Amino acid sequence: METVTIVLVLLLAVVVSGIVSRVFPIPLPRPLFQIALGAVIGLMADWRVTLDPEIFFLLFLPPLLFLDGWRIPREELFKDGKTVLELALGLVVFTVVGMGFLIHWMIPAMPLAVAFALAAVVSPTDPIAVSAIAQRVPIPKRMMHILEGESLLNDASGLVCLRFAVAAALTGAFSVHDAALNFLWVALGGIAVGMGVTWLVSRAKSWVSRHYGEDGGAQILISLLIPFGSYLIAEHLHCSGILAAVAAGLTMGFVETTGEVAATTRIRRNTVWDTIQFVANGIIFVLLGEQLPGILAGAAGIVRLTGHREIWWLGVYVVAINLGLAALRFLWVWLSFRLTLFRAGEWKRSPNWRIVAAMSFAGVRGAITLAGVMTLPLVMGDGAPFPARELAIFLAMGVIIVSLVVASLGLPPLLRDLKLPPEPSHLAEEDATRIAAAEAAIAAVERAEHEMAEGRADADVYVAAASRIMDAYRQRIEVRRSDAGERESARQLERIERELRLVALRAERAEVFRRVQNREIGSEAARKMVREIDLLEARYAG
């Protein structure tokens, strides 16, 4: 019963944090409110959440990484692929090595392997926290795509580095040659497992749907099981479950282009996944806050591990680690931009310092860092406590909180009025696709009308119905094929029409609800009508 109560309290805290973050006068990211609420819960309640590290890893990371891979714009990811790889792989290794030695130098009591493990968990960035910070000062699209791609891949690379660091801490040995070979197996095997599981499951459920019909609930449940299945299979084969979850998400994005899933299933599935993303990220930060009182209560004992007695030394270490991370990131981003300009033949041109600074400030640590540090083993192979585990958790939590606060204060001024090179317009591609889709629709309606009306006495009714539908499609084609000025006028007309349609749909729904309240219509009929209105509103509001 206590476990159920804890889960319900955590979920309630996630809901409350969303409300408070919207009404709070200062634009602070939602994770900060979740941490604060978690700390309040930790202070008021007499229970503590204790999760097995492996279970914690399994519960939260596979679905979050899978969803990131599934929803990331693949074309934008590939367009800036070199920059993304430089940040997601090169920067991670650079950060792990540089911060590992820095942490060990600052805190000699922390073994080098544990220092590398801590450096590995603080290397991945969290785009969700960045999005929350930049709600009132939108991040340029191309920069956000780079940050999303970096986060997607550096989660995997950082956690793979964590795996090697923990293994070195447990065994006391580390071989670069063996680690390189193992990394290839871990990485390539994880990617292969994620792609293979997703493709096989998708083919199997498509075959079942074609022969026996589609069950929307089963389709949604299958999409939820794929990341966990990929992760567990990869871990069983001693590959990277993290990379398997990422690869499964990317593969899911390609598989979905077949369009074999029903429209209603996609709508319901998106809603389920949005909820899971909101809940999982929220609970992670609430758990962070809930752990803070206990860790701060033991700060005196933790600080003694560093060879000091004053608790303020822990704050010094947190600030030093954040400064080190910022300096390494700024240096790497500057070098990456210089390399990009050199490849473009503009080697004399210097990178825009505001862009470099904004990319550096955007390196916010969040859910992945917390999930990673929580997976540090509780004990060594001989049963002894894992060295400096509580200190590593404290420092990781401090890095998350400080990076969120600093970014929330520093990122908006840097992003305000920041000019980036203009993005190529995709309107021509969109217009061409809409024309082709409308032509395909007209052809399909014509065929269906002939088949349905054949041999019927009321064939003219079918012709009239088909003409009404085809006229709308022909009007869409004429608008898209007109000259640039007419197309812009047509788009403005569409925007106005969309706003008026939304007003009309909301009035329709309000009237339906009024009649239900007055018992002028049955609830089942009303539910059907509201669902139709909701789908139309989702179409025009999207």
N, C-alpha and C positions, 0 to 999 in steps of 0.2 A: 504493500500500500504506500509506503514511503517513497518508493521509486516512482510510482505513478504521480504522486504529489509533486516530486521534484521536476519531473518532465513537464507537468502542467504549469508550474511556476515559471520555468524557463521559457516556455512558449508564450505565456502572458507577458513576460519581460520583453520578448522580441516585439510583440504587438505594441506595447506601451512605448518602446523606444522609437518606433516608426512615427507615432503620433507626436511625441515630444520633439523629435528632430524637425518636424514640419512647423510647429508652433513656436519653437525657440527663436527669439529675435536675432541671434547671431548665427550666421550660416556655418554650422559645424557639421562634420560628417556623422552619419548615423552610428558607425561603430563606436565613437566616443560615448554616446549616450547609452549604448548597449553595455559597454564596459562599466560605466557609472552605475547603471541599474544592477548589474551583476555584483558589483562591490557592495551595494546596499543590501542585496539579498544575502551575501556572505556575512555581513555584519549583523543582520537581524536574525537570520536562521541559525539553528544549532546543528545543521547538517552540512556535510561537505561532499561534493561530487567527486568520486574516485573512479576513474576510467582506466581500464587496461590500455596501455599505449597502442597495441595492435588493433584493438576494437575501435579505439578512437580514430585511428588512421583509416580503417575500413569503412566506418560509418559516414565520414564526412568528405574525404578527399575524392574517391572515385566518382560520385555523382557530380561534384562541383567541376572537376576537371573535364569530365565527359561533356557536360553542358557547355563549358567554354569552347571546347573543340567543335562541338556541334554547331554552335551559333556564330562563331567567328566568321567574318566575311573572307572567304578563301581567296578570292581574286586580289583583295587588298593585301592579304597576308603574303601571297606569292609575289605581288608587285614590289613590295618592300622586303622581300625575303632575305636579302643580304644584310640589311640593317637589323632586321629582327634576329637573325642568327648571331650577328656580332654582339648584340645585347644579351640574348638569351643563353648563349653558350660561352662566348669569350668573356663577357662581363662576369658571369657566374664564377668561372674558374679563376679569373683575376681577383674577384672579391673573396672567394674562399681562401685562396693562398695568402693574399695581402692581409685580410682581417684575421685569419687563423694565427699568423705569426704575431700580429699586433696584439690580439687578445692574450695570447700566451706570454708575450713580453710584459703586458700590463699586469697580468694575474698569473704569476709563475705557479701558484698552487693548482691551477687548472691544467691538467695534462694537455699536451699538444694535440692529441687526437680529439679530445673533447672540445678544445678550442676550434679545431677545424669543423667539428660537428655543429657548434654554435654558429660559426661563420656560414656554414652551408644553409642553416635554417633561416638566417636573416638575409640571405642573398635574393630569394624570390620576391617580386613585387606583387601588389594587389590592385588590379584596375578597378575593382568594385569600390574600394575606398577612395580612389582618385575620382571616380565618377560622382560619388557622393559629395566630395569636396568642391567639384567644379560645376555643381548644378546651377549656380547663379552666374557663373562665368564659364560658358561652354568651352570644352577643349576642342581645338580644330580637329576635323574628322581624320585627317591623315595621321596626326600625332596620336589620336586615340587608337587608331588601327595598329600603329606600331607598338603602343603600350599594351594593347590586348594580345598581339602576337607574341611580344616579349614575355608577358606574364604567363601565357599558355605554355610556352616552351621552357621558361626558366623555372617554373614550378617543378617540371620533370627533372631538369638537369640539376637543380639545387638539391632535390630530394635524393637523387641518385648519388650525388656527392656525400650527402648525409649518411647514406647507407654504407659507403666505403669507410667514412670516418668512424662510424659506430663499430663496424667490424674490426677496424684497427685498434679501437679502444678496448674491445673485448678480448682480442687475441694478442695484442701487444706487438703485432708485426704488420708491415705494409711493404708490398713490392710494387714498384711502378709498372714493371712488365706484366705481372699477373693482374694488376688493377686495370691496365689498358685492355688486355684480352677479355677480362671479365666484363669490362664496360661495354665492349662490342656485343658480347652475348646478352648482357642485361638489356642494352638499348635496342638492338635489332630484334631480339627475341620478344621483348615487350611490344614493340611496334607490330611485329608479325601477328602476335596473339590477338591484339586489339582489333586489327584489320580483319583477321580471319574469323574471329567470333562474331563480329558485327555482320560481316557479309553472309556467313552461313545462317545465322539466325534470321536475317532479313529475307534470304531466299526461302527458307523454310516457312516462315509466316506468310509470305506472299503466295506460296503454293497452296497452303491451307486456305487462305482467304479466297483464292480463285476457285477452288473446288468446293468449299463448304461454307463460304460466306465469311464476312468480317465481324468480329466481336470487338467493339471499340474498347471496352474495359480491358480485354486481354492484350490488345495492341499497346495500350498505355503501360500495363504491367510489364510487358516484355521490354519496352524502352527503359523502364526503371531497373530491370534485372541485368541488362547488357553490361553496364559499367562494373557492377559487382562481379559478374561472371568473368569478364575479361581480367579484372584485377586478381581474382582468386586463382584462375588458371595460370596466369603469368607468374604469380608468386609461387605456385606449386612447382613450376618448371624453373624456379630460381632466376626468373627474369624480372624486369621492372613492371610492377603492377601499375605504377603511376603512368609510365609511358603507354602501357596497354590501354588505360582509361582515356588518355589523350587521343591516341590513335583510333580508338573505338568511336570517339566523338567526331573526329574529322571524317572517318569513313561513313558514319551515319549521315553526315551532311551530303556526301556524294550519293549514298543509297536513296535518300529521300527525293532526289531529283527525278526518280522514276514516276513519282506521283501516284503510287499504288494505294496509298492510305486515303481513306474517306475524309472529306472536308470536316465533318463534325468531329471525327476522331482527332484530327490535327488541332482543332480549336480547343477541345477538352484536354489534350495532351500538353499543349503549350501552357494552359492554365495550371495544370498539375506541376509542371517543371518550374514555372515561375514561383509557385508556392514553396517548392522544395529548395530552390536557390535562396529565397528570402529567409526561410526557416533555418537552413543549415548554416549560412553565413552569420545569421543573428545569434544562434545558439553558441557558436564558437566564441564570439566576442563576449556574450553574457557569461559563458564559462570562464573566460579569461578574467573578467571582473570578479566573479565569484571566488576565484582562487587567490585574488590579490590580498585580502585580509589575512589569510593564513600564511601566505608567503611573507608579507610585511611583518607579521607577528614573529616570524622566525628570522627576521633580517639581521638581528644581532648575531645569531649563530652563523648565518650565511656570510656576513662580512668577515667573520673570523677566518673563513676559508681563504680570504684574500690576503691575510697577514696584517689586517688593520683592526682597529676597535671602533672607530667612528663610522656610524651608519652612512654619513653623507658621502663616503667613498663609493658606495654603490651608485649614487647619482652621478658621480664623476665618471665612473666607468660607462654608464648608459650614455651620457653625453659624448664621451670620447668615441664610443662605438658608432654613434650616429654621425659624428663628424668624419670619422674614417670612412664610413659607407658613402657619405655625400661626396667626399673628396675623390674617392676611387671612381664613383659613378660619373662625376663631372669630368674627370680626366678621360675616362673611357669614351663617354659620349662625344667629347671634343675631338678625340682621335678618330672616332668612327665617322664623324661628320667631315673631318679633314680627308679621310680616305675616300669618302663618297664624292667629295668635290674633286679630288685628284683623279678618280676614275672618270669623272665627267669632263676632264680637261680644264677644270677651273682651279688649278693648284695654287694660284696667287690669291684666290678669294678666301677670306677668313669666315668661319662659321658665325652666325648671328648669336651673340652671347645670351640674348634673352631666350632663344629656342633651346640652347644648351642648358641654361639654368632651369627652364621650365621642365625639360626632360629629366633633369637631376632631381628637382623637387618632387616630381611625379613618382619617384621611386619609393612609394609608401609601402610599408610592410603591413601585413594583415593576417587573414585567416590561415593561409598556407604556412606562414611562419609559426603561428601558434600551434597548428595541427602537427607540424614537423617537430617542434621542440617537445611536445607532449609525448611523442613516440620514443624519446630517449629511454633506454632500458632502465628498469628499477634496480636491477642487480647485475653484477658481473657473472661470468660463468662459474666462478667458485662460490657464489652466494653472497659475496661482499657487496655493499651498496655501490651503485654506479657513481664514480667520482664527480663531484661538483654538479650533480644533476639539478639540485634546487637553485644553485647559483646561475646555471645556464638558463633555466626557466625564467628566473627573475630578470636577467639581462635581456632575454628575448621579449618579455612583456614590456620592459621599459623601452626597448627600441620601437615596438609597435606603437605605444602611446605617444612617445616623443615625435616619431615620424608623422603620425596623424596630425598632431597639433601644429608642428612646424609647417607641414604642407598646407593645412587649412588656412594658415595665416600668410604664407609666402606664395602659394601657387596662384590665387586669384589676381593679385597685382601683376604678376609676370604674364598671365594669360590675357589680361585686359588689353584690347586693341592690338594684340600680337598678329602681325601679318605674315602669313606663310605663302609660298608659291601657289597660285591658283590650281585647284583640282580640275582635272579634265571632266567635262560635262558628259553625263551618261544619258542625256535627254534623247539624243538621236537613237541610241540603242533601245531605249524604252519605247519611243514612238514606233520604230520598226517592229518591235515585238508585239505591241498592241495592234498594229495593222495586221500582222500575220495571224495573231490570235483571233481577231474579228473575222478575217477571211475564212479561217478554219471553222469558226462558229456558223457563219452563213452557209458554208457547204454542208455542214452537219445538219443544220435545220432543214435545208432543202431536201436532203436525202430522207430524213425522218418524216417530213411532211408528206412526201410521195408515198412512202411505205404505209403510213398511218391512214392516208386518205384513199388508198387504192381500193376500188370496188365499193366505196361507201356512197350513199345517196347525199349525205351532207358534206361532201368533199370541200365545198366552198368555205365552210367554217374553218377547216384545217388550213386552207390557203390564206384566209384572212388572219388567223392567229400567227402563222409563220411570217406573213408580211409585216405585222407589227413588230415582231422580234428582229427581223432582218433589217428593217428601216433604222432601228436604233444602232445596229452594228455598222450599217453603211454611213450613217451620220458620223460615227466615231472615226471611220476610215477617212472621210472627206476632211475632217478637222485635222487629222494627223498628217495628211498629205498637202495641206495648204502651205502658203509661204510663212516665213518666220514671224512677220507681224501678226498675221491672222492666228497662228498657233499660240502666240503669247496672249492674244485677246481671248482665245478659246480656253486657255488655261485659267485666266482670271475668271471667266464665266463659270468654269468647273468649280473653282474655289468658292465662289459665291453660291452656286447651286448646292455644293456639298454642305455649306453652313446652313442653308435653308432646309435641306433635307434632314439634317440633324435636329433642327428645331421642330420640324414636323414629326419626326420619329419619337422625340421625347414627349411631344403632346399626345401622340397616339398611345404611348405606354401609360402616361398619366391617366388618360381616360379609361383604359382597360383596368387599371388598379382602382379607379374610382367606382367602376361598375362592380368589381369584385367586392369592394367594401360595402356597397349598397345591395349586394346579393342579386344583381341583375344579370350575372353570368356565372357559370360554374367555374370552379378552380382549375379543372383539367383543360377546358377550352382556353381559359385565360393564360395558363402556363404555356400552351402551344403558341398563342399569339405573341406573348412577351418574348419567347425564344426567337421567333421570326424577326421581331423588331430589334432584338439585341444583335442578331447576326448582321442585319442591315446596318445598324449603328456601328458595329465593329468594322464593317467594310468602309464606311464613309469617314469614320474617325481615324482609321489607321494611316 
